[in-house]
Amino acid sequence: MRTRMLTTVVVLTFTLQSLRVLFSTLFGFIYDQVFEGPITAWLGVSTGLALAALIAPAILARRPSAERSRVFALAAILARPLLSAPDAQLKFYGAVLVAAAGLAFLAIEMSRAGVTLWRGLLWALISEQTLRLLGDTFDLSLQPGSLTVMVILAAVLVIWIAVVRRRDEGNGSQSESLSWPAGLAIGGFLFLQVSLLSLPSASARWTLVPYAPLALLTLLTTAVPLFLPPQSLQFSRRTYLALIVILNAALLIGYFGQGIFAAGCLLAAQISAVTIYAGIAQSTAPVTRRASGPLAGGMLFFLLLNFMNAFAFTYPYVLPFMRGLGWVVFLVAGLVLGGAGLLVRGAAKPSPASHVWDPARITALALAVLAGTWSVRPLAVEPLPGGETLRFATWNIHYGYDDVWHTTIPEQARVIEAAGVDVIALQEVDTGRMTSYSVDNAYYLGRQLGMRVAYLPAVEHLTGIALLYKGPPARVESALLPSLQEQTGIIRVNLQTSSGEIQVHGIWLGLSAEDTQKQVQSALAFIGAGTRASFAGDFNSQDGDPEVEAVLAQGFADPFTLLGFDPIPPTDPAIEPEKRIDYIFVRDLVPSQAWVPDSLASDHRMVVVELALP
């Protein structure tokens, strides 16, 4: 039984990783073709392959057996190294293969031993959380450079499953069933997990609380049902109703609230979600179907929820009515998960003998918590230089991607470090979205660079702008700007330097000409007059445009003009740039150097200005 459970945890961990890679790479393909063009057959092909991977159980898992289970486990493991490949296309193909094989494995194991499988999925969630903790929110095994390690690991796992598991396990088919409501519940449960509840960086951004304690508490709350006696998961209707109310009320408070209470509510939502899921798995469904069809239906529901959540971020370009309605998607997932619990409630399935405080379980959770504690330990922050110059920068980091949607956030960190930057304004910053590997760009870069992070969420808590800076904590102020399309804002850090205070501002202006003039006027009102300041960001405007002229009229100067550049280097796109839309303006500050590094780690070039301090 333990060998079987270990196999389940490994395969389901890889499957969860494949879902993140699948949606991240697919987002890039869709974005490029729909918004940049031209639209080709690849748009339909890539979307079709993603759909096929999610409904694979209905096709591949109709006849459950131990042999088929092993075959799909081996297929998922063999394809897993592709998720760590440097090329987005290879990652996508790998994600399709791992997801299809992993979900087929899941359906077969549900049909053969559904009563114990829920533990494997919870351990897989804990495993994936730990890998993301170890990588500062970027799953350590998905980062560039992990390919060789994953190839070796896959080879070891193939030998282990092909030899050890085959020797230790017979067919053991138990003819378990999965109802359609339970299948939909799995889809809702997975959406809540991969988009928020087992993603402490997202919970931290939703509630504006520190990441470190939430990361460790999320590990512990995910494990709660693993340490409950199986019979205690046989809930009454009243208990299910209470769990449904807690889950959905907590989601709403977490979305609209802030602070420790809101964070506590999201942790309560996680306990409710994992407990409802365990209760569903532990109850008899009033049907005798195999798991393949209902699981495929649940994954279609999962796909729909993810698309609707993505539309809540990209509403200006697809569904304008979705602006500010991300909470509805989470509420639907929570209601379906809870409602399924009521529908499948029944007599408890026979459960194998289980020692709740099994030393192996305690050891595994303790190791995860220890690894997490080490990963979120405070790191030293680089001091602000006390010399005669400071280096300021601005960079649109494109959610951690380059222009062709390779994930490049580690390379972006190296470019910033190589430029010796002391303060940097960042735009298009994701902090836990499924479409960008669930990486918190701001937290990751801050940890890698030894810099403090000031972040302003603008869209659905998880997309916005940031200022990274060295030195002691500084006062941070921010404001959202009037936006008819994608919401944006301005953020300020009051930086204390050896020559006094400098107000450092970061901004991202929208793409609409109607929006940007209003936005820049509101931003200049926020900045005010007469203070020593910098004003940097992606202005989506060029020299001579009204937005740029308005900034210059407020007493700001362009360092490249002051230093006599002719021509001034363009910044967009990164590959063969044609126009200049990224600026660092200064007021009552003297530039000594300015340059545009030639890095292609984003879809824009970074801009760096060195300022002389009097």
N, C-alpha and C positions, 0 to 999 in steps of 0.2 A: 504493500500500500504506500509506503514512504517513497519508494522509487517512482511510483506512478505520480504521486503528488509533486515530486521534484521536477519530473518531466512537464507536468502541467504548468508549474510556475514559470519554468524557462520559456516554454512555447507562448504562454499568454503574455509574459513580459515582452517578448519580441513582437507579438501581435499588437500590443499597445503602442510600442515604438513605431511600428509600421503605420498605424493610423495617423500619428503625428506627421510622419514623413509624407504620407500620401496626401494629406490635406495641405501641407506646406508647399510641396512641389506642384500640386494641381492648381493651387492659388496663383502661382507664378505663371503657369501656362495660360490660365484663363485671363489673368490681368493683361498679359502681353497682347493676346489676340483680340480681346474685346476693347481695350482702352488704347492700345498703341497700333494694333493691326500689323499686317493684314490678317483676316480670319482665314484659316486654312482647315483642311480635313483633320489636322491634329487636334483641334479643339474638341471635335466630336469623338475622336478615337481615345484621347486621354480621359475624357469624362466617362466614356463607355467602359474603359478598362477599370476605372475606379469603382464604377457601379457593379461591374462583374465581380470584382474582388469582394465586395460587401455582401452580395447575394450568393456567393460561392457555396455556402452550406446547403442551399436548396438543390444544388446540382451535384455536389461531390459527396455529400454525407447522408445519402438516403439509406444506405445499408451499413449500419454501424457494426464494427468488429474491432478486435484488438489489433489485427494486422493493418487495417485501414488507418486506425489511429496512429500507429507507428509510422506509416508511410507519410502521413501529413505532418507529423511532428518532425520527421527527418527533412521533408521538403522545406518547412518553415526555417529550420536551422541552417540548411544549406544556402538558402537565399538571404539569410540575415546579414552577412557581410556587405551586401550591396547597399544596405541602409547607411553604411559608413563610407561609401564611395565619394570621391570629391565632385563627381558630375551629377547635376540635377536629374538628367535623364536616367542615368543608372539608378539613382536613388528611387526614382518613381517606379521603374520596373521592379526593383527589389521590393518596394512597399506593396505593389500589387500582388507579387508572388507570396510574400510573407503573410499579408492579410488574408488572402484566399486560403492558403494552407492552414494558417492558424485558426481561422474561423471554422473551417471544416473540421479540424481537430476538436475545437470547442464543442461543435454540434454533436460529434460522435461521442465525446466523453460525457456530455449531458445526457445522451440517450442511454449510455451504459452505466453511469454512476453519478447522476445529477445531484444526489444528496450531499456528496462530499466536494463536488467541483467548486462550489462557491468559495470555499477556503482558498483554493488555488488562485482564483481571480483576485481575492483580497491580498494574498501574498505577492501576486504580480504587481498590483498597484503599489504596494510598499517597496518592492524591488525597484520599480521605475522611479518612484519618488526619491529613493536613496541615490540612484545614478544621477538624477538632476541636482540633488543637493551637492554631490561631489563635484559637479561641473559648474557650480555657481549659477544654477537654473538651466544650463545648457547640458543636457544628458551627456555624461562623460563618454559613453560608448558611441555617440553619434557625431562627436567632434572630429574635425579633420585630423588625421594622424592616427585614428583608432582602427583603421582598416586591417592592418597586419595582426593586431591583437584579436580582432573579431574573427579573422580567418582561422587562427590557431584555436580559438575557443570553439568555433563551429566544428572543427575537425575532432576535437576532444569529445564534444557532445554527441556527434554522430556515432562515434565508437561506443560511447556509453549507452546510448539509447538502442543502437542496433544489437549490442551484445548483452549488456547487463539487464536492461528492461525486458528484453525478449526471454531471457533465462528465468527472470523472477516473476513473470506475469503470464497467466493463461488468458483465455478469451474473456471469461468473467462477465459476459453480457447480462445486464439486469433488466433490459427492456424498460428503461425509464421513459417518461414523457415530458413534454414541455407545451404548455398551453399558449395560445396566441396572446392573451394578455401578459403572460410572463415573458414572452418574447419581446413585446413592446416595452415592458419594464426594463429589460436588459439594455435596450437601446437608449432609454431615458437615463438609466443609471450610468452607462458608459459616458454619455454626453456630460452629465453633471460632474463626473470624475475627471475626464480629460480636459474639460474647459474651465473648471473652477475648484471643486471641493478637494481634490487631491493635488492641487496646484497652489502651494502657499504663496508664491509670488503674486498670483492673481488675487488671492484673498487679501493679501497685504495692500495691494493697490486699490482694491474695492473699498477697504476700510481705513486706509491711511495709517496703519500701525506697522511697527517694525517687522521685517521679514523673518528674522532668526527665531523668535519664540513660536511664531505661527508654523514655521517649517517643522519643528520638533513636535508640536502639539498635533499637527495634521497626521504625522506618522502614527502617533498613539491613538488618535480617534479612528483612523482607518482600521486599526487592529482590534477594536472593541469586540466585535462578534466572535473573533477567533478564540476569545477567552471566556465565552459564555457556554454553559451546558446546552447541547442541542435541544433538549426539551424546553428550555426557556425561550426559544425562538418560535414556539408555537403560540402565536398571539391571538387574543380575542379581538372581536370587531372593534371594541372600544379602544383597545391598545393601538390597533392599526390607525383608527381615526386620530388618536392623539399624535402618533408619529407623523401622519400626513400634515396635520396642522403645524407641528413644530418645524418640519422640513420646509414647508412653503412660506410660513411666516418668517422663518429665519433667513430664507433667501431674499425676501423682500426687504427686511431690515438691513441685511448685509449690503444690498444694492443701494438703498437710499440713505443709509446711516453711515456714521463714521466713528472711529475710536474703538476702545476696548470692548464695549458692549456689542457693537456690530460685528467685530471679529469673533467674539464668543458665540454670537448667533450663527455664524458660518461654521464654526466647529460643531455646534449643536446640529446644524443641518447635515454635516458629514456623518455624525453618529446616527442620525435618523435614517439617512440614505443607505448606509452600509447595513444597518440593522433590518430595514425593510427588505433589502435585497436578500440578506441571509434568511429572513423569514419566508420569503417567496420560495427560495430554493429548498427550504426544509418542509414545505407544505405539499400536500397532494393536489395536483391539478385535475379537474373533472373531465379529462380527455385522455386518449391513449395514442396520440400522435407522436411520431419521432420529433426530435428537436430541430431537424434541419429546416423545415418550412418556417416555424415561428421565429427561429433565430435570424433567418434571412429577413423576415418582416421587421424584426427589431432593428436590424442594421440599416434597413431603408429608413426607418424612423430616425435613427441616429444620423444618417446622411442629411435628412430634411432639417433636423435641428441645427446641424452645423452650418448648412447653407443659410438658414434664416439668421443665425447668429452672425455669420459673415456679412449678411446684408445690413445688419444693424451698424456695422462699421463703414460699409461702402454705400450707404443709402443714397448719397447724392447722385450716384451713377447708375443705380439699379432700381431701388424701391424707396422713393423719398419718404413714404409714410412710416418707414422703419426707424426714422430718427428718434433716438431716445427710448426705443422699445426693446432693447436687449433683455430687460427683466422679464418680458412676456415669454420669451423663449425658455428661459430657465424655469419659469413658473409652470409652463406646459410640461416640461420634462419631469418636474417634481410631482405634478398632479397625476400624470400617467403612471409613474413609478408607484406612487402611493395607492392609486385606484386599482392597479393590478394586484396589489397585496390583498385588497378586500375581495377581489374576484376569485383568486386562487386559494383563499383561506380554506383549510380543511384539516383532515386528520394528518398527523405527523407521519412522514415517511420513516420506515425503519432506518436507523442510523447505526453505522458501525461503532463499536466501543471507542470512546474518545476521552483521553485524559486532558482535561481543559488546561491544566498547568504542566503540560508536557515540557520537559527540559529543552527539547529541540526547538519548540516554539518560542520559549522564553529567550533562548540563546540567539535565535535568528532576529527577534525584535530588538534585543539588547544591542546586537551588532549594528543594526540599522540606525538605532538612536545614537550610538557612539560615533558612527561614521557621520551622521548628520550634525551632531554637536561639534565635531572637529571641522566640518565643512563651513559652518556658519560662524565660527569663532571670529571675534573682531580682529581686523588686520590694521597694521599701522598705516596712517594716512601721510602721504608725502607732504612735507612742509612747504609753505609758499616761499619761494626764494626771497632772500632779504637783500638782494643786490640792486642794481640800477635798472634792470629791465624785467619785464614780464611778457610771456607769450600767450596771446589769445588766439582762439581758433573757432571756426564754425564748420559744421558738416551735416549735411542731410544723409543719414546713414541707411535710408531705404529699408528700414525694419531689420537690418542685419544682413542684407543681401547685396550682391553686386548687380550690375545691369542685366546679367543673364540669369539671375535667380540662383546663383550658387550662394550658399550660406557662408558669409565671410566675417562674422562678428569677431572671431579671434584675430584675423588679419587686420581688421579695423583697429583693434586695440594696439597692435604692433605699430601701425602707422602713426597713431596719436602719440604713442610713447617715443617713437623715433624723432618726431618733430619737437620734442621737449616742451609740450604744451602745458601751461599752468591752469588755464581756464578754457573750456570749450562749450559752445552752444550746439546742441544736437536737435535735429528735426526728424520726423517720421520715426519715432521711438516706440517700439512695441514692448509691452511688459507682461506678456503671458498669453498671447493669442495662439490658437491652434494653427493658424496659417503661417506662423513664423517659429515653428519648432517649440512653441511655448516658452521661449527664452525671454527673460526680463533683460532687454538690451541695456538699460540704464544701470541696473544692479551688476550685471556681468562686467560691463566696462569699468564701473567704479571699482570693483574688486580687483580686476586685472591691473588697473593703473594706479591704485592707491589714492583714489580721489573721492571726494564727497559728492553726493548726488542730490540735486534739487530737481524734482520731477513735477510737471503739470499734466495731469490727465485731461484730455480734451474730448475723446470719443470713447464712450462705454468703459471708462476707467482705465483702459489698457492700451490706448494709443495717445501719444501726445508729444511734448517737447521736454528737453532737460538741459540743465547746466551742470557740468562736472567741474569741480574746482579743488585745488590743493589748499592746505592750511586748516586752521581751526573752524569749527562750525560758524556759519554766517547767517544773518537774518535773511529769510527768503520771503518774497512777496510775488503774487501772481494774479492774473485776471484773464477771464475768457473774453474774446473779442467778438463783436457782432459778425455772425456768419450765416449767410443764406444757404451755403452749401456745407462743406465739411467744417465742423467746429474746430476752431483753433484758439490760440491765446498767446500771452506774453508772460515771461517769468523773469524775476530779478533777484540777484544775489548781491548783498551789500558787502563787498570784499574789503577787508582791512589789510592794507599794504603798508610797507615801510614808510611811504610818503602820505599816508592818509587813506580815506575811503574812496573806493571806486564803485560806482553802481554798474553792475554788469547785467545786460539784458539779452535775452534770447527770444526769438520769434519765428513763427512759420506763417507766412501769408498764404491765403487760398489761391485757387487757380482762376477764380472769376474776377474779371475786371470790375464788375459791379461791387463785389465784396471787398477787394483789396484796398481801395481808396478809403472806405469807411474803417477798415481794420487798421490801417496805418495811422489815421487820425486818432482813433481810440488809443492806439499804442503810444503815440507821442503825448497824449494827455496823461496817460499812466506814468510815463517817464518824467514829465515835467521839464521845467527849464532851469538852466543855470548850474546844474550839478556836473561834476566830473564823471563821465559815463562812457560806456561802450554799448553798441547796439548791433547785434549780429544775428544772422539767420538766413534762411532761404526766403527771399522776398518775392520770388516768382515775378520779378520785374527787372527791367534793364536800365542802363544809363539813359537819362532823359525822360523816363516814364514819370508820371505824376507822383507815384509812390516814392521813388528815389528823390525827386526834387523836394518833396515835403519833408523828408528826413534832413536833407542838407539845409533847408530853410530853418530848421529848429536848432541850428548851431553845430550840427555834426559835420565831420569831414571824412573824405574817403582817403585812407592811408596810401593806396596805390597812386592816387592823383598827387598827393602831397610829396610822394617819393619820386615822382616824375616818370612813372611807367608809361610806355607808349610802344605797342599797344598794351592794354591791361589784360592779363591772361584770363580766358574764359573758364567757366566752371561746370557747364552742363552741355551735353551729357559727359560722363566720365570718359567714355571712349570717343576720341576725336572731338573734344568740346567745341561748341560753336557760339555759345552765348554766355554772358555773365549774369547770373541771377542770385548768387550767394555773396553776401557782403559782410564786412565788419566796419561799421562806422564808429568814429571816436569823437569825443568832445572834451576839450581842455586836456588832451593827451597827445604826446608827440611820438609818432611811429619812427622806429629806426630801421626796421626791415619788414618786408612783406613778400610772401610767396604762395604759390599754389602747388602742393606736391602732386606728383604724377601718378598717384595710386589709383588703381581701378577697383578698389575693394567695395565701393558703393556705386550708385548710378550718378552721383555728383562727385566733383573734386572737392577736397578740403581746402579751406582758406586759412592761412596763418599770418598773424601780424605780431611783430615784437614791438613793445612800447617802452620808451625810455621814461623812467620815473625821476622827477625833479628832486 
